[in-house]
Amino acid sequence: MATADYKAGENRMESIGTSGDHIVFYLLRMKFVDRAEAIPDDAQDVLYYTLSVGHHTGVVDCFERALAVPVESYRRIAALFEKDDARRKLEGVFRFGEIEIGKEHIGVLLPAARLALSTIDVYDAPGKTSLPLEVGELDYLVGLIDLLLKVRDETNVYLMVRRG
């Protein structure tokens, strides 16, 4: 079976979560080391080393679905992020099929999300922009901020974001 020629900007990752009508946030709730069989003595050093540097050899991550946002709502929310790196991180789900949001991303994403929330005019206040979100989309932005706070505040917690 021949594949079509690649075109610049084309997304060729449909099989790993780049299609679907929602962007789904999964929150890591638990990790455990798979110990179905005893680890041989000569392999234990490798396992401990990979765990210490953050690799997941023999580790199972258990995720819980935490938030599902319609794709167009997600696009509108991401467009509110004024910092390019924060917006680019969120839009990565469209390029790569999934993104991971860990503690190292919170310093960029959380202030951008809070700023986006602070500029939304729900009471026609001076200095605020018009309401750029549809009814109910404000709840998605607040939900995203809540998840970012959990990643910031809880040990070993991160988000996996996929389109599905």
N, C-alpha and C positions, 0 to 999 in steps of 0.2 A: 504494500500500500504506500503510495507516494504521498509526501506531505507538501502542502503549498509553500511557496517561497515566503520567507519572513518579511514583513513590512515594518519599518520603524514605527514605534509607538503602538504596535499591535499587541494585544494581550493574548498569549497562547497558553494560559494556565487554567482553562475552564475546568479541568478535572480535579483541581485542588481547592475549590471553594470560591471561584470568582464569579459564579452565577448564583442567582437566587434573589429573592425580593426583600431580604432583611440582612442587616449586619448584626451579628450575634457576638456578644461579649461573654466569655467564659472566665470565671474566677477560679483560680487554683484554691482548693479547699484543703487538700491533703496530699502528702507524698509518702510513699513507703518503698522500701527496698524489697524487691522480689526475692524471696528466700524459699522458693519451692524446692530447691535442691541446695545442699550445702555447697558453699563456695570453696573450691580447692585452695589449699594454702598458697600455692604458687600464683594464683590469680587475685588473691585478696589485696595485695599491694596495689595492683592496677585498679581495682574497684575503689579503694580508698583514695588513691590519687585522683581519679576522675571525679569522684564526689567532691573532693576538696577544691578542685578548680572549676566546679560548677557544671560539669558534664553529667549526663543522666544515665550512665551505664548501669543497668540493673535497677533503676529507679522508675517507679510508675507515678505519674502526675494524675491526680483525680480532679477534674474540673466540674464546676457546677454552672449551668446556664444562668447568667445573672441579668442580662438585659438584651432585648432584641429591638432594633431600630429599623424602620423601613428605609430602604436604600436612599430614596430622595430626601427624607428627613435627615439622614446621616450626612448627605452632601451639603445640605443647608447649614447644619451645625458646624461641620468642618470649615465651611466658608466664613464663618464668624471668627475663626481663629486668626488674629492679626499677625502673629509671628509665623513666618514662612516655615520654620523647622517644625513647629507644632502642627500646622496644617498639613505639611508634607508627610509627617508621621501618620496622621489619621488617614490620609488618602492612600497610604501604602497598601491598604487592604485591597484596593482596586488594581494595583500593579502586581502584587505578589500573592494574592489569594488569602493571605492571613498576615497579621502582625502580632508581635508580642509587646506588651506594655509592662515594663518592669520598673523598679525603683529608679533606675538611671534615667528614665523618661519623664518622671514626675516633675522635676525641676523646670521642664519646658511646658509640659501639657497642663498641669494644674493651674499655673498663673494664667495661661492663655484661655483656659475654660472659664475661670473666674472672671476674667476681663470680658469675655464674650457675654457672660451672664449679666455682668454689671452694666453693659451698654444697651441692654434690651429695655425698651420703653413699654411698660405695661400700664402706666398711669399718666402718660403724656407729660412726663416731667422734663424740665429744661435740661439741655445737655445730653439727652438720651436720643438714640436713634429710633427709627420706627420699629415696629415688631416684625422682624425678618423671618419669624417662624410661624408655621401654621398652628392651629389650635391643637394642643396636646404635645407638640414638639418641645416645648419648654420642659416638660417632665423628662424627656429623653436627655436633655442637656444636664439637668439636675441629677439624673441617674448616673450619667457619665462622671460627673464631679464626685458623687458618692463613691463610685468604684475607684476613682483615682485616689481618694482619701484612704480607702481600705488598703490599696497597694502601698501608699506612703506609710501608713500607721501599723500595719501588721507584718510580722516577720515571715519571710519566705513566701509572700503572696505576689502573684502577678496575673495579668490578664492575657488571654489569647483571644484575638478578634478575627472572625471569619465571616465571609459572605455565605449565606445559606438560606 
